[in-house]
C-alpha cells in the first residue's frame, strides 16, 4: 500500500533561506484576571498561563477562540513570589519562580515541576521543587530596583533531561543561558559558553522541538517589543548558531511582551502585560504570528514509526503523540469498544487492569493497532 503522510520537521539551513515571519496580529484582549500574564504554554488545545509576582499560585486555561478562562488549577505547595515563565515536556509542566528584578539578591530561586497526569485530573495539585543559584553570582548585595544582571524571566524545556533559564540583564542586555536539570534537587548553575547581546530585556521563551528553534521575546527600555530566533546551534550551546532579531514595534509599539509559546511547527502565541508608565498605558493581550516552517511530504513512510503512546503500562491518562492522527478507538480483549474520539489523551483511570487494543486511524484509510497494559 502506498502511503503519503506529512512529517512536521523543518530543514535547518538546507537552502540557506531566510525564515519568513508573518506580521503579528492581536487575537483579543486578555481577561482582567490575567492582566499580568507572564508565562504561556499550549497544551491540551488550551493556552495555559499564570500571573507574575504577587499573583495567586494558580495556572489558568484560556480558550484561544473565545478568549475566556475555562479552568483554574491551584498548586497547593507553591508560592508565587515572582513566577515569570512556564514550559512543558511530554510528562510535566514547569513553572519558573525565577524573577529577581527588585534587588537581584534572591537566594530562593526555584522551578516547580507538576505532573501532567495530576494537572489533567484535578484542580488542586502538588509540585516537586528544583532549587538553584547562579555559580557566577558572587555578590548578593541588594541593588536599586531594575539595576541587576541576575534577573530572569525566560524558561524553556530543551531536551529529555534539561531546562534552560535565560537571564534578563537590566545592566547591559547581555543574556546568559543556564542549563537546569529536570529532576528535583538543589543546583549551582554555570552559564553556557555563548551569550546573546539582546538589545533589550528578555522576558519569555519557548523551544520548539518540532523545528529545533528557540524563540525569546522581550522589549527595549522604551517598551518596543521584539523577539529573537535562534537556530543551527551546536549541542547545548544554544546561542552558538544563527540568532535573528525581529522587531514587532511597528504593530505593537509600547507593549510589554511577556511570554511566548509554540502551538505547532509554524504557529506561535505571545502574551503581553498591562502597564501604565508616564503618559503611556496599554491593556494585556494575546498576539499570534506564524513562520514559514513547512511540513515535508514523504512517500512510503508508515506513521507507525512516528506514533508515540505513553506511558505503557498506564495508570490514568494515555497520551497520543502524532500530528496526523484522525481518531482513536480503544477495545478490550473481547473487542468491545470502550472509547472513540480524537483527543490527544485518554482517561483510562476507570478501566480495569488488563490488556487493551488501541486502534489509531490516519488519513487515506490507514490505521495501526497497538496494545496497552492498564495497571
MIBA-974295 format. One record per residue: x, y, z of N, C-alpha, C in turn. Coordinates in pm, whole numbers, padded with zeros to 5 digits, always signed. Last residue first. Layout:
BEGIN
XYZXYZXYZ;...
This chain:
BEGIN
-00251-00086+03438-00214-00136+03570-00314-00092+03676;-00302-00185+03113-00355-00100+03220-00322-00163+03354;-00112-00190+02824-00137-00259+02951-00186-00157+03052;-00195-00192+02484-00164-00113+02602-00199-00194+02725;-00102-00246+02146-00154-00298+02271-00104-00214+02388;-00211-00105+01835-00111-00120+01941-00181-00176+02064;-00252-00077+01487-00301-00136+01611-00186-00146+01710;-00329+00175+01243-00238+00081+01307-00300+00036+01438;-00462+00270+00920-00468+00261+01066-00365+00162+01114;-00582+00459+00648-00472+00384+00707-00488+00384+00857;-00736+00619+00477-00785+00487+00518-00674+00399+00574;-00624+00870+00451-00603+00773+00343-00638+00631+00385;-00524+00949+00794-00590+00974+00667-00561+00862+00568;-00542+00711+01069-00483+00824+00998-00568+00853+00874;-00622+00577+01383-00664+00598+01245-00603+00725+01188;-00542+00326+01598-00510+00465+01565-00534+00485+01416;-00664+00129+01850-00663+00145+01704-00647+00293+01672;-00554-00058+02111-00573+00080+02068-00560+00085+01916;-00662-00296+02337-00621-00273+02198-00654-00129+02161;-00540-00389+02660-00636-00323+02573-00576-00301+02434;-00514-00595+02943-00459-00557+02814-00570-00499+02727;-00555-00484+03288-00554-00582+03179-00493-00524+03053;-00780-00345+03527-00645-00388+03491-00652-00493+03381;-01049-00138+03400-00996-00249+03481-00855-00284+03436;-01066+00218+03388-01057+00090+03320-01004-00017+03417;-01054+00464+03503-01163+00376+03545-01164+00241+03475;-00838+00586+03380-00831+00561+03524-00940+00466+03572;-00795+00662+03126-00816+00519+03147-00819+00484+03295;-00850+00920+02920-00858+00890+03063-00893+00743+03081;-00632+01000+02666-00749+00920+02701-00743+00892+02851;-00529+01273+02454-00510+01187+02569-00641+01115+02598;-00599+01424+02241-00458+01385+02248-00427+01301+02372;-00911+01312+02093-00832+01390+02189-00688+01339+02191;-01095+01186+01934-00975+01239+01869-00893+01328+01962;-01268+00869+01991-01253+01014+01992-01127+01057+01922;-01396+00618+02178-01386+00661+02039-01378+00814+02040;-01382+00333+02391-01352+00475+02368-01347+00500+02219;-01455+00072+02394-01467+00145+02520-01443+00294+02503;-01589-00196+02215-01532-00061+02206-01561+00017+02333;-01488-00526+02253-01592-00429+02287-01529-00290+02288;-01302-00724+02211-01329-00632+02102-01453-00546+02125;-01217-00857+02424-01333-00917+02360-01383-00831+02244;-01021-00698+02524-00976-00817+02451-01093-00894+02389;-01149-00365+02446-01098-00468+02537-01065-00592+02455;-01036-00081+02257-01118-00201+02269-01061-00289+02380;-01044+00253+02151-00989+00159+02247-01088+00044+02264;-00962+00461+01872-01057+00375+01943-00982+00284+02038;-00910+00782+01738-00856+00672+01816-00971+00594+01879;-00842+00981+01442-00927+00934+01551-00862+00813+01617;-00625+01099+01303-00763+01146+01283-00854+01106+01398;-00293+01202+01343-00398+01111+01388-00535+01175+01367;-00076+01361+01286-00161+01319+01175-00273+01224+01215;+00091+01419+01497+00009+01527+01444-00094+01481+01343;+00113+01230+01784+00134+01226+01639+00038+01326+01577;+00084+01088+02078+00165+01192+02017+00186+01162+01870;-00138+01037+02329-00112+01000+02190-00038+01115+02125;-00143+00911+02661-00120+01021+02570-00086+00968+02431;-00359+00806+02911-00277+00759+02799-00266+00873+02699;-00385+00845+03258-00403+00905+03126-00305+00845+03026;-00342+00612+03460-00452+00706+03448-00472+00753+03303;-00154+00402+03410-00240+00402+03529-00364+00488+03509;-00004+00191+03167-00069+00316+03201-00151+00298+03327;+00318+00047+03065+00182+00041+03118+00130+00178+03163;+00321+00334+02898+00275+00196+02877+00366+00104+02957;+00209+00679+02902+00301+00570+02937+00239+00434+02908;+00208+00686+02538+00278+00678+02666+00185+00726+02778;+00270+00634+02205+00170+00619+02309+00244+00606+02441;+00360+00782+01908+00408+00755+02043+00287+00747+02135;+00438+00735+01565+00339+00741+01671+00402+00709+01806;+00617+00692+01369+00612+00827+01421+00517+00840+01539;+00593+00445+01268+00723+00478+01324+00724+00615+01391;+00338+00452+01165+00362+00368+01282+00494+00405+01349;+00325+00586+00929+00315+00666+01051+00334+00584+01177;+00560+00474+00690+00446+00439+00774+00442+00528+00897;+00629+00610+00385+00674+00604+00524+00552+00577+00610;+00583+00667+00113+00614+00531+00158+00676+00524+00295;+00702+01003+00084+00634+00886+00031+00678+00758+00102;+00646+01302+00249+00736+01190+00236+00658+01068+00190;+00640+01648+00255+00568+01529+00213+00668+01418+00186;+00711+01859+00535+00754+01793+00413+00665+01675+00382;+00585+02156+00652+00577+02011+00667+00614+01948+00534;+00788+02448+00728+00693+02370+00649+00695+02224+00689;+00799+02769+00846+00849+02634+00871+00746+02536+00816;+00731+03033+00825+00720+02951+00704+00783+02813+00722;+00526+03129+01109+00650+03124+01033+00628+03041+00908;+00291+03357+01266+00329+03228+01209+00462+03242+01135;+00144+03493+01565+00216+03505+01439+00252+03366+01391;-00064+03670+01797-00032+03549+01722+00052+03584+01600;-00129+03779+02129-00077+03810+01995-00042+03679+01927;-00343+03890+02375-00285+03772+02313-00253+03806+02168;-00287+04148+02627-00345+04093+02505-00277+03964+02464;-00352+04416+02854-00293+04285+02827-00363+04221+02708;-00334+04764+02752-00401+04650+02813-00328+04521+02777;-00130+05050+02834-00186+04955+02740-00246+04838+02817;+00007+05381+02840-00055+05266+02906-00111+05175+02800;+00204+05673+02888+00169+05557+02808+00104+05449+02896;+00304+05878+03034+00182+05907+02959+00132+05789+02879;+00431+05665+03276+00430+05804+03231+00298+05831+03159;+00280+05368+03231+00411+05427+03253+00412+05566+03193;+00114+05081+03291+00093+05225+03288+00224+05291+03326;+00012+04771+03143+00109+04857+03211+00061+05001+03203;-00053+04421+03094-00100+04560+03102+00003+04643+03177;+00153+04212+02895+00104+04250+03027+00052+04393+03021;+00104+03970+02634+00159+04094+02687+00089+04128+02817;+00195+03661+02485+00107+03737+02575+00181+03863+02618;+00202+03505+02170+00271+03593+02264+00166+03654+02355;+00213+03198+01991+00136+03297+02065+00231+03377+02155;+00269+03052+01666+00316+03097+01797+00218+03197+01857;+00334+02802+01423+00234+02888+01485+00277+02921+01628;+00476+02594+01306+00481+02727+01245+00378+02825+01303;+00456+02354+01444+00585+02388+01384+00590+02528+01326;+00243+02477+01708+00290+02367+01623+00419+02412+01557;+00266+02662+01915+00145+02581+01903+00174+02458+01820;+00505+02802+02144+00471+02745+02014+00341+02666+02025;+00492+03109+02327+00483+02964+02322+00454+02920+02180;+00598+03375+02537+00583+03322+02403+00575+03170+02412;+00551+03674+02734+00560+03529+02719+00542+03490+02574;+00552+03957+02732+00599+03884+02850+00621+03736+02827;+00566+04286+02610+00557+04145+02576+00621+04062+02686;+00437+04561+02655+00524+04485+02743+00503+04336+02717;+00448+04811+02411+00381+04690+02457+00480+04609+02539;+00510+05025+02224+00473+05048+02364+00389+04930+02414;+00390+04885+01916+00477+04976+01989+00422+05004+02127;+00304+04672+01741+00273+04674+01885+00373+04760+01960;+00387+04728+01481+00249+04686+01505+00209+04701+01651;+00645+04811+01510+00563+04884+01414+00416+04849+01430;+00759+04631+01688+00718+04761+01740+00632+04838+01642;+00868+04392+01654+00724+04399+01624+00668+04533+01673;+01181+04293+01521+01104+04392+01596+00957+04383+01556;+01378+04016+01546+01265+04073+01472+01190+04170+01562;+01705+03882+01517+01611+03964+01592+01503+04020+01500;+01861+03572+01514+01800+03677+01434+01694+03750+01515;+02142+03374+01521+02047+03445+01606+01993+03566+01531;+02278+03066+01451+02228+03189+01391+02121+03249+01480;+02464+02933+01719+02428+02926+01578+02390+03062+01522;+02502+02957+01990+02621+02940+01906+02592+02936+01757;+02310+02965+02184+02332+03089+02109+02449+03077+02011;+02320+02712+02303+02202+02748+02225+02214+02880+02149;+02489+02454+02339+02528+02595+02337+02432+02671+02247;+02438+02187+02322+02357+02263+02416+02387+02412+02414;+02515+02151+01982+02491+02085+02110+02397+02165+02197;+02516+02451+01818+02595+02331+01839+02567+02274+01977;+02238+02580+01622+02339+02588+01726+02406+02452+01743;+02031+02637+01442+02159+02583+01391+02272+02593+01493;+01880+02931+01594+01877+02800+01529+02017+02761+01487;+01666+03169+01741+01799+03105+01744+01790+02965+01686;+01509+03472+01723+01500+03334+01675+01643+03278+01670;+01367+03716+01940+01486+03655+01880+01455+03512+01838;+01133+03988+01921+01170+03851+01958+01294+03808+01880;+01007+04290+02078+01082+04218+01975+01087+04071+02013;+00857+04611+02164+00870+04465+02173+00943+04405+02054;+00952+04882+02334+00939+04842+02194+00962+04691+02187;+00988+05015+02583+00873+04926+02560+00845+04903+02412;+01226+05137+02619+01114+05224+02581+00992+05142+02539;+01401+04937+02663+01368+05019+02780+01261+05123+02748;+01246+04671+02464+01351+04766+02497+01310+04848+02618;+01155+04327+02523+01122+04464+02487+01238+04554+02526;+01093+03984+02414+01136+04086+02508+01095+04224+02461;+01128+03630+02362+01055+03755+02344+01103+03855+02448;+01290+03378+02181+01288+03459+02303+01217+03590+02273;+01280+03059+02046+01229+03195+02035+01232+03259+02173;+01476+02810+01893+01444+02882+02015+01388+03020+01979;+01423+02512+01709+01444+02656+01711+01399+02714+01845;+01355+02256+01619+01485+02279+01685+01522+02427+01684;+01103+02204+01534+01189+02276+01440+01330+02296+01493;+00983+02067+01736+00946+02029+01600+01037+02094+01497;+01055+02185+01973+01126+02062+01936+01091+02015+01794;+01103+02510+02040+01013+02427+01961+01085+02301+01915;+01115+02681+02335+01197+02600+02245+01105+02503+02174;+01046+03009+02437+00992+02877+02402+01089+02808+02309;+01035+03277+02682+01098+03192+02581+01019+03066+02553;+01060+03619+02807+00993+03490+02790+01060+03409+02681;+01210+03853+02826+01102+03833+02922+01028+03701+02907;+01500+04041+02801+01437+03914+02763+01335+03877+02869;+01546+04365+02704+01516+04284+02822+01440+04159+02779;+01800+04453+02467+01682+04483+02546+01668+04390+02664;+01992+04342+02312+01945+04476+02278+01820+04516+02354;+02115+04099+02356+01974+04101+02319+01923+04237+02274;+02367+03923+02291+02351+04067+02312+02211+04103+02265;+02404+03617+02443+02329+03690+02342+02321+03836+02381;+02685+03386+02480+02581+03475+02530+02511+03544+02412;+02820+03059+02506+02788+03175+02422+02672+03255+02481;+02842+02860+02714+02958+02933+02662+02919+03063+02594;+02618+02875+02998+02667+02817+02874+02766+02913+02808;+02695+02920+03348+02642+02968+03220+02698+02888+03102;+02601+02687+03604+02707+02758+03532+02654+02801+03396;+02421+02665+03909+02423+02662+03763+02539+02743+03707;+02379+02450+04162+02453+02571+04131+02479+02569+03981;+02074+02306+04288+02182+02311+04191+02247+02448+04187;+01879+02066+04445+01935+02200+04457+02063+02206+04375;+01585+01887+04325+01713+01897+04393+01755+02042+04403;+01417+01699+04070+01414+01783+04190+01549+01777+04260;+01525+01708+03727+01494+01634+03849+01500+01727+03969;+01616+01856+03515+01471+01846+03535+01432+01772+03661;+01891+02089+03547+01837+01952+03545+01687+01952+03574;+01953+02364+03343+01896+02324+03471+01846+02180+03461;+02185+02587+03198+02122+02456+03192+02078+02413+03331;+02151+02922+03116+02195+02828+03219+02115+02699+03206;+02261+03198+02927+02176+03079+02932+02236+02980+03032;+02251+03556+02941+02320+03430+02961+02217+03317+02967;+02238+03855+02760+02163+03743+02816+02248+03618+02823;+02305+04182+02804+02373+04057+02766+02304+03941+02837;+02199+04427+02887+02126+04349+02788+02194+04222+02742;+02320+04566+03093+02372+04586+02958+02305+04500+02851;+02141+04561+03321+02259+04646+03316+02303+04674+03173;+01938+04380+03325+01900+04520+03329+02019+04614+03313;+01892+04088+03169+02002+04170+03219+01966+04319+03209;+01754+03809+03233+01704+03939+03188+01797+04043+03249;+01873+03482+03138+01870+03600+03224+01812+03721+03152;+01709+03176+03103+01775+03286+03034+01762+03413+03118;+01736+02829+03167+01695+02960+03217+01776+03066+03144;+01637+02521+03033+01731+02632+03023+01665+02758+03077;+01626+02175+03142+01563+02303+03112+01674+02405+03086;+01697+01832+03059+01737+01967+03097+01638+02075+03055;+01631+01580+02963+01684+01590+03099+01709+01732+03147;+01534+01591+02703+01470+01500+02798+01514+01523+02942;+01562+01948+02640+01570+01808+02599+01511+01722+02710;+01443+02200+02712+01537+02187+02600+01546+02044+02548;+01197+02418+02807+01235+02277+02813+01318+02248+02690;+01279+02746+02928+01234+02655+02823+01274+02512+02859;+01217+03067+03054+01246+02928+03089+01194+02840+02977;+01279+03401+03145+01256+03305+03036+01304+03167+03078;+01351+03584+03333+01208+03571+03307+01178+03469+03198;+01575+03698+03585+01547+03602+03477+01396+03591+03460;+01844+03900+03717+01703+03873+03698+01688+03768+03587;+02101+03982+03745+02065+03849+03795+01916+03824+03797;+02186+04233+03696+02201+04139+03584+02158+03998+03624;+02000+04521+03805+02069+04396+03831+02083+04315+03702;+01837+04740+03838+01977+04763+03802+02060+04638+03827;+01570+04743+03936+01597+04734+03793+01739+04775+03754;+01628+04917+04240+01534+04849+04152+01578+04859+04006;+01964+04878+04366+01840+04953+04348+01755+04885+04242;+02068+04563+04513+02087+04680+04427+01957+04759+04424;+02196+04389+04787+02076+04439+04720+02110+04564+04640;+02457+04163+04740+02418+04292+04794+02298+04345+04716;+02563+03929+04656+02420+03930+04678+02375+04059+04750;+02807+03826+04441+02766+03940+04523+02614+03940+04533;+02845+03620+04273+02920+03616+04398+02880+03728+04493;+02730+03424+04031+02685+03538+04111+02752+03529+04248;+02808+03192+03911+02890+03311+03885+02836+03436+03952;+02617+03006+03975+02751+02987+04030+02839+03110+04011;+02299+03085+04078+02396+03106+03970+02536+03097+04028;+02087+02825+04213+02155+02954+04223+02250+02964+04104;+01775+02646+04266+01904+02672+04200+01958+02808+04239;+01546+02371+04299+01604+02495+04351+01739+02519+04285;+01265+02230+04208+01402+02235+04157+01459+02370+04200;+01010+02046+04363+01085+02171+04356+01227+02148+04305;+00685+01918+04269+00823+01899+04312+00897+02032+04294;+00352+02007+04372+00466+02016+04281+00594+01970+04349;+00003+01917+04368+00128+01945+04437+00242+01939+04338;-00319+02059+04278-00206+01968+04259-00091+02009+04350;-00651+02085+04202-00555+02113+04309-00442+02011+04297;-00808+01994+04004-00788+02139+04007-00697+02182+04122;-00709+01693+03826-00752+01765+03946-00727+01914+03931;-00616+01574+03594-00717+01501+03673-00769+01579+03793;-00421+01722+03473-00543+01693+03398-00654+01635+03484;-00222+01732+03672-00283+01855+03623-00416+01828+03553;-00145+01465+03697-00208+01534+03809-00284+01657+03761;-00032+01430+03440-00142+01345+03486-00219+01412+03600;+00174+01614+03447+00059+01640+03360-00060+01551+03395;+00323+01712+03751+00287+01601+03663+00167+01640+03577;+00530+01993+03782+00398+01935+03804+00375+01823+03704;+00777+02174+03944+00752+02069+03845+00623+01997+03879;+00900+02499+03983+00803+02399+04028+00773+02302+03913;+01213+02630+04051+01122+02589+03944+01030+02482+04001;+01363+02912+04222+01319+02773+04210+01231+02755+04088;+01556+03107+04447+01510+03084+04311+01473+02937+04294;+01633+03222+04690+01531+03116+04691+01473+03094+04550;+01778+03443+04713+01851+03317+04735+01754+03199+04738;+01789+03756+04551+01712+03639+04593+01802+03517+04609;+01895+04001+04472+01959+03931+04583+01880+03810+04631;+01795+04190+04294+01895+04095+04245+01957+04009+04354;+01593+04366+04350+01726+04397+04405+01834+04298+04363;+01386+04320+04157+01379+04429+04254+01518+04466+04305;+01401+04101+03990+01433+04232+03934+01433+04345+04036;+01373+03828+03968+01466+03879+04069+01502+04024+04038;+01195+03527+03889+01208+03672+03882+01290+03726+03997;+01144+03260+03910+01283+03298+03880+01302+03449+03871;+00975+03019+03913+00973+03126+04014+01113+03186+04016;+00855+02865+03641+00976+02930+03687+00949+03043+03785;+00709+02554+03618+00681+02696+03643+00806+02759+03703;+00649+02291+03399+00749+02354+03484+00718+02504+03495;+00486+01981+03356+00479+02127+03340+00575+02188+03441;+00549+01659+03199+00549+01755+03310+00531+01899+03263;+00565+01486+02980+00503+01437+03103+00484+01543+03211;+00681+01614+02762+00574+01517+02740+00499+01481+02867;+00720+01948+02892+00767+01838+02808+00653+01736+02800;+00702+02309+02922+00649+02174+02933+00732+02076+02854;+00696+02622+03108+00734+02539+02994+00683+02397+03019;+00670+02962+03208+00622+02825+03220+00664+02750+03094;+00779+03245+03403+00762+03171+03279+00718+03029+03311;+00763+03380+03650+00792+03456+03529+00779+03377+03399;+00663+03441+03973+00651+03346+03862+00668+03422+03731;+00765+03530+04243+00776+03601+04115+00779+03499+04002;+00612+03392+04440+00698+03505+04475+00720+03591+04351;+00368+03210+04480+00404+03294+04367+00483+03415+04416;+00430+02897+04622+00403+03038+04646+00450+03118+04526;+00297+02565+04654+00381+02663+04586+00336+02804+04622;+00130+02351+04715+00252+02370+04794+00349+02468+04729;-00082+02365+04523-00107+02378+04667+00018+02413+04746;-00165+02524+04256-00050+02446+04300-00040+02465+04451;-00483+02511+04102-00401+02564+04211-00288+02469+04244;-00622+02591+03797-00558+02484+03873-00465+02547+03976;-00915+02669+03621-00807+02717+03707-00754+02600+03787;-01068+02713+03298-01030+02626+03410-00918+02693+03489;-01129+02895+03104-01214+02777+03114-01182+02690+03234;-01150+03229+03022-01084+03134+03111-01177+03016+03133;-01192+03325+02677-01241+03311+02814-01157+03210+02892;-01148+03348+02407-01075+03438+02496-01116+03427+02642;-01250+03183+02211-01342+03275+02279-01271+03378+02366;-01006+03067+02119-01110+03112+02026-01198+03217+02093;-00845+02985+02321-00788+03081+02228-00885+03123+02118;-00925+02964+02655-00971+02922+02523-00925+03027+02422;-00692+02906+02905-00759+03007+02825-00798+02948+02691;-00636+02815+03234-00655+02767+03098-00740+02868+03022;-00399+02912+03472-00527+02943+03410-00530+02887+03268;-00259+02823+03783-00250+02821+03638-00390+02839+03582;-00171+02990+04089-00265+02923+04001-00218+02925+03856;-00119+03143+04332-00044+03022+04293-00131+02934+04204;-00174+03487+04235-00210+03363+04303-00126+03247+04251;+00095+03733+04232-00027+03671+04184-00058+03545+04263;+00341+03824+04309+00228+03857+04393+00096+03800+04349;+00468+03830+03981+00492+03848+04124+00368+03893+04199;+00238+03712+03728+00372+03718+03786+00368+03758+03933;-00003+03455+03630+00040+03593+03656+00176+03593+03725;-00012+03212+03363-00013+03249+03504+00024+03396+03514;-00157+02976+03124-00077+03091+03163-00088+03115+03314;-00222+02784+02846-00210+02781+02991-00114+02892+03032;-00445+02749+02588-00331+02827+02634-00332+02824+02785;-00541+02421+02475-00567+02543+02550-00435+02617+02575;-00492+02168+02376-00569+02263+02295-00612+02388+02370;-00310+02060+02552-00447+02009+02554-00543+02107+02485;-00119+02355+02561-00132+02215+02599-00279+02178+02604;+00108+02597+02529-00011+02549+02462-00017+02399+02485;+00212+02829+02784+00233+02709+02705+00101+02676+02636;+00352+03126+02927+00248+03060+02848+00300+02931+02787;+00374+03401+03162+00428+03280+03100+00317+03211+03026;+00239+03624+03251+00385+03631+03244+00449+03509+03182;-00026+03845+03292+00017+03718+03233+00166+03724+03202;-00157+04044+03430-00012+04031+03446+00035+03893+03400;-00423+04022+03373-00358+04147+03336-00206+04140+03349;-00605+03813+03404-00471+03785+03351-00399+03911+03305;-00844+03918+03480-00778+03827+03574-00634+03802+03533;-00931+04042+03250-00865+04125+03352-00796+04040+03458;-00847+03847+02957-00937+03880+03070-00861+03957+03178;-00675+04007+02683-00682+03905+02787-00783+03945+02893;-00807+04089+02367-00761+04136+02497-00774+04023+02598;-00705+03890+02082-00805+03951+02170-00736+04005+02295;-00512+03880+01874-00630+03794+01872-00741+03850+01960;-00316+04091+01678-00382+04075+01808-00504+03986+01791;-00048+03961+01480-00181+04021+01492-00232+04001+01634;+00265+03995+01309+00187+03955+01427+00054+04030+01432;+00324+03902+00982+00300+04018+01067+00216+03975+01187;+00519+03599+00962+00403+03680+00931+00395+03800+01025;+00843+03542+00856+00755+03551+00972+00641+03644+00938;+01068+03333+00698+00966+03435+00679+00868+03429+00796;+01414+03279+00712+01282+03247+00765+01187+03364+00744;+01601+03255+00422+01570+03338+00538+01429+03306+00585;+01794+02968+00317+01686+03065+00303+01667+03142+00432;+01971+02763+00267+02023+02894+00303+01917+03004+00289;+01860+02520+00242+01857+02602+00123+01909+02743+00149;+01911+02415+00495+01938+02335+00377+01946+02421+00252;+01858+02538+00741+01971+02584+00664+01995+02510+00535;+01678+02278+00855+01751+02394+00902+01867+02425+00810;+01369+02188+00780+01504+02164+00732+01585+02289+00761;+01143+02075+01017+01191+02193+00946+01335+02168+00907;+00868+01852+01028+01009+01882+01052+01044+02004+00972;+00617+01666+01047+00640+01804+01088+00786+01823+01126;+00520+01491+00769+00604+01485+00888+00643+01627+00922;+00237+01359+00617+00316+01479+00644+00394+01458+00771;+00224+01077+00393+00188+01149+00515+00274+01273+00525;+00114+00833+00185+00175+00965+00184+00128+01036+00309;+00159+00499+00093+00114+00591+00197+00187+00722+00183;+00057+00222-00086+00134+00345-00093+00076+00444+00007;+00084-00120+00000+00000+00000+00000+00087+00124+00000;
